[in-house]
């Protein structure tokens, strides 16, 4: 079955950087999209960024455009989220997810266990 394992979270000061990784296994992902979502305490899960495995097309939430970059290494079946100029409001549990192209992450996705990112002011 599909497994997603996130890593790279931690505590960082405002203005700092972190890189999250998501290692995927269990199938071929060439017709899949990979996304990063986050959930802050007391809030719903929100979309952060998305990339398609084959073409590498990317999409970002407005709140992270220009600061976060999503990328993938197809040979390693790994997706990354480079986060720069972090702000306290970026504090959340970050989740990796994958879904077939054209499908919804929320209804047809596979999800990782999440990794905590904490940004101190």
C-alpha positions in Angstrom: 0.0 0.0 0.0 1.0 3.6 -0.4 3.2 5.0 2.4 4.3 8.6 2.9 6.9 9.4 5.5 7.6 13.1 6.3 10.8 14.4 8.0 12.6 17.7 8.5 10.3 19.5 10.9 11.6 21.4 13.9 11.9 24.6 15.8 13.3 27.7 13.9 13.4 31.4 14.6 11.4 33.8 12.4 13.2 34.5 9.2 14.9 31.1 9.2 14.6 28.1 6.9 13.6 24.5 7.0 13.4 21.8 4.3 10.7 19.1 4.7 11.0 15.8 2.9 8.3 13.2 2.0 9.4 9.7 1.0 6.8 7.9 -0.9 6.5 4.1 -1.5 4.0 1.4 -2.5 3.3 2.2 -6.1 4.3 4.1 -9.3 3.5 7.8 -8.9 3.9 9.0 -12.5 0.1 9.9 -12.8 -0.1 11.3 -9.3 0.1 14.7 -7.7 1.9 15.3 -4.4 0.9 18.0 -2.0 1.8 19.6 1.3 -0.9 20.7 3.7 -0.7 22.2 7.2 -2.8 22.4 10.3 -2.3 24.9 13.0 -3.8 24.4 16.5 -7.5 25.1 16.5 -7.7 25.5 12.7 -8.6 23.3 9.7 -6.1 21.7 7.4 -5.1 24.0 4.6 -3.4 23.6 1.3 0.2 24.8 1.0 1.7 23.6 -2.3 1.3 20.9 -4.9 3.5 19.3 -7.7 2.7 16.8 -10.3 5.2 13.9 -10.4 5.6 13.7 -14.2 5.5 17.2 -15.5 6.6 19.0 -12.3 3.8 21.6 -12.5 3.6 23.5 -9.2 0.9 25.4 -7.4 1.1 27.4 -4.2 -1.2 29.0 -1.6 -1.0 32.8 -1.7 0.3 32.8 1.8 3.5 31.0 0.9 4.2 32.2 -2.6 7.7 33.5 -3.0 8.8 31.9 0.3 8.2 28.2 -0.1 9.3 25.9 -3.0 8.0 22.4 -3.7 10.2 20.0 -5.7 10.6 16.3 -6.4 13.2 13.8 -7.0 11.6 11.1 -9.1 14.5 8.7 -8.7 14.2 8.8 -5.0 10.3 9.0 -4.9 10.8 12.0 -2.6 9.1 15.4 -2.5 10.6 18.4 -0.7 9.2 21.6 0.7 11.9 24.3 1.0 10.6 26.9 3.4 12.4 30.2 3.6 11.7 33.4 5.5 9.5 31.5 8.0 7.0 33.4 10.0 5.3 32.5 13.3 2.0 32.0 11.5 3.7 29.2 9.6 3.7 27.2 12.8 1.7 24.0 12.2 1.8 20.3 11.6 2.8 19.8 8.0 1.3 16.8 6.1 2.4 15.2 2.8 -0.4 13.7 0.6 -0.7 12.1 -2.8 -3.7 11.6 -5.1 -4.3 10.6 -8.7 -4.2 13.5 -11.1 -7.6 15.1 -11.3 -8.7 13.7 -7.9 -9.2 15.4 -4.6 -6.5 15.1 -1.9 -9.1 15.3 0.8 -11.4 12.6 -0.6 -9.1 10.3 -2.5 -5.7 11.0 -1.0 -3.1 9.1 0.9 -1.6 11.0 3.8 1.5 10.9 5.9 1.6 11.2 9.7 2.7 14.8 9.7 5.8 16.7 11.0 5.7 19.6 13.4 7.1 23.0 12.3 7.4 25.7 15.0 8.5 29.2 14.2 9.4 31.4 17.2 9.2 35.2 17.1 
